[in-house]
Amino acid sequence: MPAPNANQQVEEHPIVMVGGSSFGRYNKISDAQTWNMIVSDEALVPYAGYKSMVTTTSQAAGRGIYSSIRGNFMIAVVGDVVYKIPPSLVPEIIDTIVTTQGDVYISENNASQIAITDGAHVYVYNYTANTFVQLTAVQFPYETTGAPGYISFQNGRLIIAMEGTNVWAISGINDATKWDYTPDGAGNRGYAGALQSKPDFIKAVVPVPGGGNNVLVMGGTVSEPWQDVGTVKFPYQRSNSNNIDYGCLNSSTISALNQFIVWLAVNEQSGPVIMVSSGNEIKP
């Protein structure tokens, strides 16, 4: 095609940057698609955005939120106030906790008990009995040796990592107020395990999703696979054949879904790296 002369006009066709995300009945009409973006007001945006639906009386920072499938509501901790958020999205104040800052961790059992840890104490909300209590040192004696941190649930028991120690404690079966501290003949505490592979502090105990009775016990520089073998009193047994040479930098970064655990990992010689594990295998 010859080049246009000075008297000719070149017809311009603008490139369409914003289009639909599905074909019409006939592809020849338009084959434009938009990938990983959303059309809003004739512009591209990366997500739909957020709309405020819940307003709390406390204006402090949010510290943790948990969705209860059994109870059909959410628990949120804002500052020192514990809120219950039902499907109506009208928050109800349950009670207050001692601390006002820092992450909190929340989990529940099958007895309508939701446990909250704040690095200082353990609190139990029973939504059937509508009670909220802070466990005493008699009820939760591990509090005298460390700080209750990351909490999880497996096979009827709540599991709490005691920050500042290598110990992780388990509750009685579906009883968030029972934490046995009685030593056995070998000097071990009842209903408690210990991080063993390295001299380290514990960060979290995370049930392996899709892993049956397996948990990953995380320290600051190492992680150990353990398994619930069903023995009396303390049912967990550590895998003696392997461990993961990466620990957890911050237990608030841990997420578990499908068959994987993802977290911000570190060890003595490595900088921070995001790791994914199925319980035994690990890769960045």
C-alpha positions as CSV (number, residue, x, y, z in Angstrom):
1,M,0.0,0.0,0.0
2,P,1.6,3.4,-1.0
3,A,2.3,5.9,1.7
4,P,-0.4,8.6,2.1
5,N,0.4,12.0,0.6
6,A,0.0,15.3,2.3
7,N,-3.6,15.7,1.2
8,Q,-4.7,12.3,2.5
9,Q,-6.0,11.7,6.0
10,V,-5.0,8.6,7.9
11,E,-7.9,7.0,9.8
12,E,-7.0,6.3,13.4
13,H,-8.4,3.4,15.4
14,P,-7.9,3.8,19.2
15,I,-6.8,0.7,21.1
16,V,-9.5,-0.4,23.4
17,M,-8.0,-0.9,26.9
18,V,-11.3,-1.5,28.8
19,G,-13.4,-4.3,27.5
20,G,-15.6,-7.2,28.6
21,S,-14.5,-10.4,30.2
22,S,-16.5,-12.8,28.1
23,F,-17.1,-13.4,24.4
24,G,-20.5,-12.7,22.7
25,R,-22.3,-15.4,20.8
26,Y,-20.2,-14.7,17.8
27,N,-16.5,-14.2,18.4
28,K,-16.2,-12.0,15.2
29,I,-18.3,-9.3,16.9
30,S,-15.7,-8.7,19.6
31,D,-12.8,-10.7,21.0
32,A,-11.8,-8.2,23.6
33,Q,-11.3,-9.5,27.1
34,T,-10.1,-7.9,30.4
35,W,-7.8,-10.0,32.5
36,N,-7.2,-9.6,36.3
37,M,-9.0,-6.2,36.3
38,I,-12.5,-4.9,36.8
39,V,-14.3,-2.3,34.7
40,S,-15.7,0.5,36.9
41,D,-16.9,3.8,35.5
42,E,-15.2,3.1,32.2
43,A,-11.8,2.6,33.9
44,L,-9.8,-0.4,35.1
45,V,-9.4,-1.1,38.8
46,P,-7.6,-4.1,40.4
47,Y,-10.4,-5.0,42.8
48,A,-14.0,-4.2,43.6
49,G,-13.1,-2.2,46.7
50,Y,-14.6,-2.2,50.2
51,K,-17.6,-0.7,51.8
52,S,-17.9,-0.1,55.5
53,M,-20.6,-2.4,57.0
54,V,-19.8,-2.5,60.7
55,T,-19.0,0.4,63.0
56,T,-17.8,-0.3,66.5
57,T,-17.9,1.9,69.5
58,S,-14.2,1.4,70.1
59,Q,-12.0,3.4,67.7
60,A,-8.8,1.5,68.6
61,A,-6.9,-0.7,66.2
62,G,-8.3,-4.0,65.3
63,R,-6.3,-6.9,66.8
64,G,-7.9,-10.1,65.4
65,I,-11.1,-11.4,63.8
66,Y,-12.5,-15.0,63.7
67,S,-15.5,-16.5,61.9
68,S,-17.3,-19.2,63.8
69,I,-19.0,-21.7,61.5
70,R,-20.8,-23.4,64.3
71,G,-22.0,-20.2,65.9
72,N,-22.8,-18.4,62.7
73,F,-21.1,-15.2,63.8
74,M,-17.8,-13.4,63.9
75,I,-15.6,-12.5,66.9
76,A,-13.5,-9.3,66.6
77,V,-11.2,-7.8,69.1
78,V,-10.7,-4.0,68.8
79,G,-8.5,-2.5,71.4
80,D,-9.5,-4.2,74.6
81,V,-13.1,-4.8,73.5
82,V,-14.4,-8.2,72.3
83,Y,-17.3,-7.9,69.8
84,K,-19.7,-10.5,68.5
85,I,-20.8,-9.7,64.9
86,P,-24.0,-11.7,63.9
87,P,-25.3,-12.0,60.3
88,S,-27.2,-8.7,60.8
89,L,-23.7,-7.0,61.1
90,V,-24.8,-5.1,64.2
91,P,-21.9,-5.6,66.6
92,E,-22.6,-6.6,70.2
93,I,-20.0,-6.1,73.0
94,I,-19.3,-9.3,74.8
95,D,-16.7,-8.1,77.3
96,T,-13.2,-6.6,77.6
97,I,-9.7,-8.1,77.9
98,V,-6.7,-6.9,79.9
99,T,-4.4,-5.8,77.1
100,T,-5.0,-3.1,74.5
101,Q,-2.4,-3.7,71.9
102,G,-0.8,-6.5,69.9
103,D,-2.1,-9.4,67.9
104,V,-4.7,-11.8,69.4
105,Y,-5.3,-15.3,68.3
106,I,-8.7,-17.0,68.3
107,S,-10.0,-20.6,67.9
108,E,-12.9,-22.7,69.1
109,N,-13.8,-26.3,70.0
110,N,-17.0,-28.3,69.5
111,A,-18.4,-27.4,72.9
112,S,-19.5,-23.8,72.0
113,Q,-16.3,-22.5,73.5
114,I,-14.2,-19.8,71.7
115,A,-10.7,-19.2,73.2
116,I,-8.8,-15.9,72.8
117,T,-5.2,-15.4,73.6
118,D,-3.5,-12.0,73.8
119,G,0.1,-12.8,74.9
120,A,-0.9,-12.4,78.5
121,H,-4.0,-14.4,79.3
122,V,-6.5,-17.0,77.9
123,Y,-10.1,-16.0,77.7
124,V,-13.0,-18.3,77.0
125,Y,-16.4,-17.2,75.5
126,N,-19.2,-19.8,75.7
127,Y,-21.8,-18.6,73.3
128,T,-24.4,-21.2,74.4
129,A,-24.1,-20.2,78.0
130,N,-23.4,-16.6,77.1
131,T,-20.4,-16.4,79.5
132,F,-17.0,-14.8,79.1
133,V,-14.2,-15.7,81.5
134,Q,-10.5,-15.0,81.9
135,L,-8.7,-18.2,82.9
136,T,-6.9,-18.0,86.2
137,A,-3.4,-19.3,86.8
138,V,-5.0,-22.4,88.4
139,Q,-7.0,-23.1,85.3
140,F,-4.2,-22.3,82.9
141,P,-1.0,-22.9,84.9
142,Y,1.3,-22.5,81.8
143,E,0.7,-18.8,82.1
144,T,3.2,-18.7,84.9
145,T,6.0,-19.8,82.6
146,G,5.3,-18.2,79.3
147,A,2.9,-16.0,77.2
148,P,-0.1,-17.7,75.6
149,G,0.2,-17.0,71.8
150,Y,-0.9,-18.8,68.6
151,I,-3.9,-21.0,69.2
152,S,-5.4,-23.7,67.0
153,F,-7.7,-26.7,67.2
154,Q,-7.3,-30.4,66.3
155,N,-9.1,-33.6,67.3
156,G,-11.2,-32.0,70.0
157,R,-8.3,-30.2,71.7
158,L,-7.2,-26.6,71.6
159,I,-3.5,-26.1,71.2
160,I,-1.6,-23.0,72.5
161,A,2.0,-22.1,71.8
162,M,3.6,-20.6,74.9
163,E,5.8,-17.7,73.7
164,G,9.1,-17.3,75.4
165,T,9.4,-21.0,76.0
166,N,9.7,-24.2,73.8
167,V,6.4,-25.6,75.2
168,W,3.0,-26.0,73.6
169,A,0.0,-27.0,75.7
170,I,-3.2,-28.9,74.8
171,S,-6.6,-28.6,76.4
172,G,-8.9,-31.4,77.6
173,I,-11.2,-32.8,75.0
174,N,-13.7,-30.1,74.1
175,D,-12.9,-28.3,77.4
176,A,-11.2,-25.0,77.0
177,T,-10.9,-24.5,80.8
178,K,-8.9,-27.7,81.4
179,W,-5.1,-27.5,80.9
180,D,-3.3,-30.2,82.9
181,Y,0.1,-29.2,84.3
182,T,0.8,-32.3,86.4
183,P,4.3,-33.7,85.7
184,D,4.7,-37.4,84.9
185,G,7.4,-39.6,86.3
186,A,9.9,-38.5,83.7
187,G,9.5,-34.8,84.7
188,N,7.4,-33.9,81.6
189,R,4.4,-31.8,82.0
190,G,1.1,-33.5,81.3
191,Y,-0.8,-32.3,78.3
192,A,2.2,-30.4,76.9
193,G,4.8,-30.9,74.2
194,A,8.1,-29.3,73.6
195,L,10.1,-28.1,70.5
196,Q,13.1,-30.4,70.4
197,S,15.2,-30.1,67.2
198,K,17.0,-26.9,68.1
199,P,17.4,-24.6,71.1
200,D,14.6,-22.3,70.1
201,F,11.4,-20.6,71.2
202,I,8.0,-21.8,69.9
203,K,5.9,-19.7,67.6
204,A,2.9,-21.8,66.6
205,V,1.4,-25.2,66.3
206,V,-0.5,-25.5,63.0
207,P,-2.7,-28.4,61.9
208,V,-1.7,-29.5,58.4
209,P,-4.7,-29.0,56.2
210,G,-5.7,-32.3,54.5
211,G,-3.0,-33.9,56.7
212,G,-5.3,-35.9,59.0
213,N,-3.7,-36.0,62.5
214,N,-0.5,-34.1,61.6
215,V,0.6,-30.7,62.9
216,L,3.6,-28.5,62.2
217,V,5.2,-27.2,65.4
218,M,7.0,-24.0,64.5
219,G,9.9,-22.4,66.3
220,G,11.9,-19.3,65.3
221,T,14.4,-21.2,63.2
222,V,13.0,-24.7,62.8
223,S,9.7,-26.5,62.3
224,E,8.8,-30.1,63.4
225,P,6.2,-32.5,62.0
226,W,4.2,-34.1,64.9
227,Q,1.3,-36.6,64.7
228,D,-1.6,-37.4,67.0
229,V,-1.1,-41.1,67.6
230,G,-3.9,-41.4,70.2
231,T,-1.9,-42.2,73.3
232,V,-3.4,-41.4,76.7
233,K,-2.8,-37.9,78.2
234,F,-0.5,-36.5,75.6
235,P,-1.3,-38.0,72.2
236,Y,1.3,-36.3,70.0
237,Q,4.5,-37.9,68.8
238,R,7.3,-36.1,66.9
239,S,8.6,-37.4,63.6
240,N,12.1,-38.6,64.3
241,S,13.1,-38.9,60.6
242,N,12.8,-35.3,59.5
243,N,12.2,-31.6,60.4
244,I,12.1,-28.4,58.4
245,D,15.1,-26.1,58.8
246,Y,13.0,-23.0,58.7
247,G,11.0,-21.4,61.5
248,C,8.5,-18.6,61.6
249,L,9.4,-15.0,61.8
250,N,5.9,-13.9,62.8
251,S,3.0,-16.2,63.7
252,S,0.5,-13.7,62.4
253,T,1.7,-14.4,58.9
254,I,0.6,-18.1,59.0
255,S,-2.1,-19.2,56.7
256,A,-3.4,-22.7,56.0
257,L,-5.7,-24.0,53.3
258,N,-6.3,-27.1,51.1
259,Q,-3.1,-29.1,51.7
260,F,-0.6,-26.3,52.4
261,I,0.7,-24.0,55.1
262,V,2.2,-20.7,54.0
263,W,4.2,-18.4,56.3
264,L,7.0,-15.9,56.6
265,A,10.0,-18.1,57.3
266,V,13.5,-17.6,58.5
267,N,16.5,-19.5,60.0
268,E,19.9,-18.7,61.4
269,Q,21.5,-18.1,58.0
270,S,18.5,-17.0,55.9
271,G,16.7,-13.7,55.5
272,P,12.9,-13.6,55.5
273,V,11.3,-15.7,52.8
274,I,7.7,-16.8,52.1
275,M,7.6,-20.6,52.4
276,V,4.9,-23.2,51.6
277,S,4.8,-26.6,53.1
278,S,2.5,-29.7,52.9
279,G,3.8,-30.8,56.3
280,N,7.0,-32.5,55.2
281,E,8.1,-31.0,51.9
282,I,8.9,-27.3,51.8
283,K,9.7,-24.8,49.0
284,P,10.0,-21.0,48.8
